[in-house]
Amino acid sequence: MTWNEGYVLEVNYTYGFYGELSPLKLALAATLKSLKSPNLEKNFNYCELACGRGYSTNLLASCYPQAQFYANDFNPSHIVEARTLAETAGTKNVHFFDDSFEEFINQDLPQFDFIVLHGIYSWITPRNRLAIVNFIRQKIKVGGMVYISYNTLPGWAAARPMQALMLRYGRNSSEPILSRIEKALSFTEQMLESKATYFTQNPILKPRLEKLKEQNRYYLAHEYFNEEWNAFYFDEVAKELEEAKLNFMGSAHLIDYVDAVNLSAAAQTQLSEVTDPIFQQVVRDFFLNTQFRRDIFTRGQLSLLSQEHLQVLRSLRFALVTSIKSMKFKHQFPLGEVELQEKVYRPICEALENGPLTLGELQKDIRTKDIALNSLYQALIIMTGIGYTHPAVSETVRKQRQKSTDAFNSAVKAKAIYSDEMNFLASPLVGTGIVVNRLEQLLLLAKERKQDGPQFIWQVLSGQGKKIIKEGKTLETESENLAHLATVAENFNGDRLPLLTKLGIS
C-alpha cells in the first residue's frame, strides 16, 4: 500500500469553506442545547484534521487572532498552498503539517478546545478512523467540542452502488482521473438510458446523476473515486467515538433544531416515544432519509440552569449576512416547501438592517417588540440555518479582529486576478466566511487601489484573453463588456457593498 492509502492525489481538493466549522456557529449549537459554550473572546486552541488546501483554517484563523489554529493534511501540495496563503496574509496564529493522522499526534501540539473534521471520515480506512479517534482521545480538552461530518445511511443506500460502479469503471483505465470521471459518468448514464434494472427500480438516481454531471470534477474525484468510501448509520459513528470519551451533543446544521420544518406531527410523535437518544437519531435519519450528518460531540457537558439559559439566549447577538432584497420567504425544507411568516421575519430583518442586535434588544425594538420571544428565537435559528443571519460579536471585538481579516481578504482578492477558486472572504463581525464571487472581489480590489471598477476588471480579463458570458452568450466587443461590468458595479455598490461594509469586508 502506498502512502496515500487509496486516497485520490492526482488532483487537489476544491477551495471550499464550510460554515459549520465556525467557532461561533458551534458555540451557538451548544447554547441551543442549553449547554455552557466556550468563551471565544479568550484564547483557545482549534484543530482541523484533513484540512485540504487549508482555506477554511486560514480564514478562521484570521477571524480569531487571539486563538491558535493547527491543521494537517497528508497531501504535501495542499500544505504548500495552505502555508503560502498564511504567509501572504501574514497570519501568524496558524500552523500546517503534512502528517498522516498517526504521525500528527507526535507533533508538539496543545490540548484543543475544538477538533473538527469535514467529510474525511467517509473516505479513509478503518485504521485511519482508529487513528483519528486516538488523536481526539489524547488531544481534546475536557469540555471540548468535536465536529464531525460524514456520509450517512439510509440516505446513501440507493446511490451507494452507483458510486461503486463508477469507481470500478475507473479502475479499468490508466487515463488521468478527470478523463476517467467523464467516461464513468457517460458510462453510468448509458446504463440508465438502457434501463438497467438497478436504475429502473431506483428512479431517484436519474436526478441524482443529473446533479453529478453539473458538479465540480475536482470535488467528484474525492467524493466518488476514493478506494475507501463509506456511509454510516449514526450509532456506528457514535460507538467509535465512545473510545475517545465523547458524547453526542447535537447537530451543527441548525435547521435540525426546528422539528416543525423537518418532521410531520406523526413523525414527531413516534420519535418522541423512542427513549434511547442514540437510536432516536437513527430513527430520525430514517424519517428524513439523511444522506449527510454534521454532528457535534463533546467530552463532558455542563448544563445551564433554566434562568441562566434564558439570560444567555437574550445576550446572543445576530447580524444580517444577506441583503433583504435577495431574501425569499418560501423555502424547501425536509418536510416540503414552507412559507415563512413574513409578518415575523421581515420586521426582524428590518431591525437588523442597521446593525447587529441581541435577542434581548430585538424584544425591545419597536419593529419586533410585539413578536413573542419563542417566535423571535425560532425565526433567528431558521434564518441562521438558511444563511440569512449569523451570530455576531460586539463592535469592540470586531475592531480588534479587523486588521487580521483585512490582511487575509487582501491576499484572497489579489488571487482573484488570476483565479476564481476562492469565493469566501473573512468577516470579523460574524467570525466566518461570506460568499463573495470573483467579480465582486475584483471590484473590492479596485476600490482598495482607488481604480475604476469596470475598467480594472476589463484590464484583468482582456489581459488573460477572457470575455464576459451573459445569458449563455459571449460579449465580444470591449464596449459590450464594459457596459455589462458597469451594470454589475452599479448593482454591487447599491446592494452588496453596504452589507459587506457592515460585515467588516470592504
N, C-alpha and C positions, 0 to 999 in steps of 0.2 A: 504493500500500500504506500503510495507517495504521500508527501507531507500535507497535501491538500485534502486527503481522505475523502475523495469523491465530490468535493465542493467545486462548483464552477469557478474557474480562474481565468478563462480565456477573455472575458470582458469584465470591466469593473461594474460594480453595482451602481444604481442611479443615485443622484444627489437628492435624496428625499429628506423631508423634515416631518417628524411625527409629533403632533401637539400633545399627545398623551404623555410624552416624556418630560413635559414641563413641570418643574417642581411645584409651581403654583397650582397647576391642574391636579397633581397628585395630592397636594395638601387639601384642596377643596373636596376631593373624594373622601378623604378621611373625615373631614368635618361633616359631610353629608351622612356618614355612618355614625355620627355622634362620638367620634374618637378625637383625642388630642392630636393635633397636627404639628409638624416641626415649625420652629421659628425661622423663616427664610431670610430674615434681615441679619441674622447672626452667621458666623462661619459654619459651613457644613461641607461634607465630602460626598462626591457624586461619582458613580462609575457606570459607564456604558460598556456592556460586553458585546463584541461583534459590531463595532461602530460603523462598518462600511468605510466610506470616504471621509467620515468624521464631521460631516456638515452639521448634524443635529448637536453634537457635543460642542463644536466650536461656537455655534450660535448661542447655545445656552450658557456657555462659559462667559460670553460677553455680557449676557443679561444679569449674571450673578458674580460680579468681580470679586466679592468677598469670599467666595467658595473656591474649592479646589476640585477640578474635574479630571478624571482618569478614564482612559478607554483603550481597548485592544481590538485588533483585527489581524488575523494571521496572514492576510494578503499584504505584502510589503508595499505594493503600488498604492493601495488605499492609504496606508500610513504616511507615505511620502506626500500624498495630496493633503491629508489632514494636517500634517505638520507645516506644510508650505502655507496653507491658508492661515494657520495660527500665527506663523512668523510674519506674514504680510500684514495681518491685522494688529500685530503687536500684543496678542493675547497671551499673558504670562501664566495664567492660572489653569492651563490645560496641558495634559501630558498623554502622549500617544505611544503605544507599544505594538510591535508586530509579533506578538506572542500568541501561541495557542492558549486555550483555556487552562491546560495543565501547566504550561510554563508561566502564565501570567501571575499565578498565585505566589511565585517565588520572587517577584519584584518587591521592592521596598514600598509597600502600599499602606495607607492608613485604614482604619475601620470606617465603613461607609454608612452614611445616613440614607442614601439611595443607591440601589443597584438596579439597572434597567437593561432589558434585552428585548428587542423588537423582531419578532418573526423567526429568528435564527433557530429556536428550539425545535422547529419542524424540519429543519434541513440538515441536521447533524446526527452522528452516530450515537448509539446508547452510551458508549464510552465517553463521548464529549458531553452528553447530558449529565452524566455522573460527575464529570469534572466541573461543570457549572454548579451543580448542587453543592459539591465540596467547597468551591470557591465562595459561594454565598454563606455556607455554614461557618466558614472561618472569617469572613470579611464583613458581614453585615452587623451593624450595631444592634444591641438590644433596643427595641423600639423602632428600628429602621424599616424602610419600605422597599419592597421588591416589585417592580413592574415587569410582567412577562406576557407576551402575546404569541399566539400560535394558531395554526390551522386546526379546526375543530370538527368533531363528529357530533351529530349526524349530518351537518350541513355539507360536508365534503363526500358523503357516502356515494352519491350518484356520479360525481365528477372524478373521483379518485382514479377509477380505471382509465379515464381519458388521459390523465396525466401520465399514467404508467404506459399507455400506448405510445404517446409522443416521445417519452424518454426512450423506450425500446426502439422506436423507429430511428431516433438519432444515433443510437449505438451502432447501427449498421452503416454509418457513414464516417469518413475521415475528413469531411469538409469542415471549414470553420463553423463555430457554433451558430452564428447568425444565419448562415445558409441552412444549417440543419433545422433551425427553428422554422424558417419559412417553408421548407419542404415538409416538415412534420405537421404544420398547420394545414397545408394543402392536402396532404395525405389523409388527415383526420376528416377534413371537410368532404373529401371524395367518399369516404366511408359513410358519412352521414347522408350524403346525397344518394348513395347506393342502397340506402335503407337497411344498413346493418342492424340486426335485431337489438343490439345494445342501445343504439340511438333511438330506434322507434319505441322501445319500452321506457326510455328516459327522455321524454320530449323537452325537459328543461335544459338539456345540453345544447340545443341549437342556439338559443340566445346567448348562452354562456360562451360558446365557441365564437360567435359574432363579436362579443366583447373582447375576447382574447386577441382576435385579429387586429383590434384597434390599440392594443396595449404596446407600451414601450418594449422593444425587443430585448433591451438590457435587463429590464425587470423580469420578462418571461424566462430569460436564461437562468435566473436564480430561483424563480418561483416554480418552474416546471421541469428544469433539466438538471437538477442535482441528483446524484445517485442515491443519496439519502433523502427520503421525502416521507413525512409522517403527518397524520392527523390524529388528534387525541380526544377522547372523552375527558371532560373536566376532572373527574375523580382520579384519572390516571396521572395527570399532572400534579394535582393536589397531593397524591400519595408520594410521588417522587420528591416533592418539595418538603414533605414532612421530615425528611432526613436532615434538612437544614433548620429544623425547629420553626418552620414558617406556618402561619395560619392564614386562611383566606380572609381578606378584609372586604373586598368588593370590586366593582368594575371601574376601570379608568375611562370607560365610554359612558359619559354622564347620562345619555338618554336612557340607559339601563335602569336608572333610579326612578323613572316615571312609568309605572305599570300601565297607566291609562292609555299610553300611546304604543304599548308593546303587546299587551295581552287582553284578550276578551274577558268579560266578567266570569264566564265559566272556567276559563283557564286560571284566572287569579284564585278562584275558589278552590279548584283542585290542587293548585300549587301550595296554597296555604295549609292544606291538610298533610303535606309531606313534612315531617318533623325533622328529619336529618338534613342539616344545612348543605352538606356536600351533595347528597343525592338530589336535593331540591334544585341545585344548579344544573345537574344533568337533565332533570325533567324539564326545566325551563328551556334548555337548549333544544329539546325535542319539540316543545311548543313553537319555538322561533326558528327551528332548523338552522341553528347557528353554524356559520362557516369559519368565523374568526373571533377569538376571545382576546380581550385586553384586560388582564387580571392584575390586581394588586394584592400581594401577600405581605404580612408583617411578622417580625419576630417580637412578639409581645404587643399588647394593645392596652391603652389607657382610656377608659370610657369617661365621657363628660357627664356630669350631673345635668338634669333637665334645664335648670335655670342657667347653668354655665353654658350649655349648648346653645340656648336661645341668645345669650349675650354674644357668643362667638359668631352665630349666624348674622345677627344685626350689624356686626362690625365688618362683615365681608364686603369688600369694595369691588365693583364691577365697572368695566368700561366697554363702550361700543367698539367693535373691531370691523364693522361693516357699515356703510352708509345707509341711512333709512331708505333712500331712493331705490336701492338694489334689493331690499328685503321683500320676501314673499310670505304670506300668511297661510298658504296651503303647503303642506309638506307630506312627503311619503315616509311613513314610519312602518315598523314591522306589522302593526295592526292594519295598515292601509293608509289611504290619504286622509289626513286630519287637517281641519281648518282651525287655526289658532284664533282665539277670540281677539279681534282687533281692538276692542274697547279696553282690553287688558294690556296687550303687547305694545300697541302704538304709543300710549302715554308713557310707558317705561322707556321706550326708545327715545321719545322726545325729551324726557327728563335727563337721560344720559347723554344727549347730543352735545350739551355744553361742557361735559367732562365727567369723570368717574364719580359715582356715588355709592355709599354703603347701603345695605338693605335697610338699615335704620333711617338713613336720610331719605330714602325713597318713600318710607312710610309717612314722612312729614311733608314731602314735596307736594305742592298744590296740584300738580297733574296726576299724582298717583296716590294721594292720601286716602281716597275712598276705596282703594283696592285692598282686599283682605290680605293679611300677612302671608297666609298659606298660598294664595294665588300669586302674589309677588314672587315668593320663594320658588314655586314650581315654574313660573314663567322664566325666571332667570336661569334655572337649571336647563330648561329646554333650549333657551336661546344660546346658552353656552355650549350645549351639546351639538347644536346645528351650526355653530360658528358665528353667531351674531354678537355675542358678548364674551368677555373673558375676565377672570379675577384680575385685579389690578393692585398696584402698590400705591403708597402715598406720594405726593408731589416731591417731598423731601428725598425719599428713596429713589424716585425716578431721576432726579438731578444727579444723585451720587453715581448712577449707572450710565448716564448719558455718554460720557467720554468713551467708555469701552464699547458700547453698542455702535456709536458713530464710527469708531475705527473698524469694527467688523463690517459694517454696512458699506463703508468706503471701499474695502477690499473686494466685496462681492460686486458692487457696482462697477468697479474697474474691470472685473472679469466679464461683465455683461457686454463689453465692447467686442469680445471675441466669442462668447458662448451664451446660450440660452438655458443652460443646465440648472443654474441656481435661481430658484424662484421664490425665495423667502428672505426677508430682512428681519433684523432683531429689533424688538420693541422693548425699551427699558421700562415702560409703563406696565405692560402685561407680562413681561418676562418670558416671551415666547416668540415664535416666528410668525410673521404676517406675509401672506401671499402678495408679492409684487413682481409682475412679469418683466420680461426683458425691456420692452419699450418704456415701461414706467420707470425702471431703474435707470435707463439712459436719460430720460427726462430729468430725473433727480440729479444725475451726474452732471448734466448740462447746467442745471441750476446751481450746483455746487461750484462749477467752474465759471459761472457767470456768462454762459453762452446761450444763444438762441436754441431752444429745444429741437424743433423740427430740422433746422439746418444741421445741428450737431448729429442727430440720428441719421440724416441722409448722408452725411460725410462718412459715417461709420459703415452704413450698409452699402453704399455705392463703392466705397473703397474695397469692399470684400466681394464685389460683383453680385450683390443681392438687391432684390426689389421687394416691395410690399405686395402681398397677395390679399386681395379684398374680395370677399364673397366668391372665392374659388378662381378669381381672375387676377393675373399679374398686372400690376400697374407699370406700364412700360416707360413713360416719359418722366423726366425729373419734375416737371410741374405737377403731374398727377400724384407722384409720390409725396411731394412737399405739401400739396393741398390736403391729402389724407392725413399726413402727420400733423398738420396744423389743427385739424379737427380733433385728432386724438389728444393733442396737447391741451386744447381748449376744454375738452371734457375732463381730462385729468386734473387740470388746475381748478376747475369748478367743483369737482366732486371728490376725487380721491386724495388730492394733495392736502386739503384741510383736515381730513381724517388721519392721514399718515402723520401730519404735523402734531396732532393731538396725541398720537401714539409714540411720539419721540422719534419718528422716522422722517427725515427730510434732507 
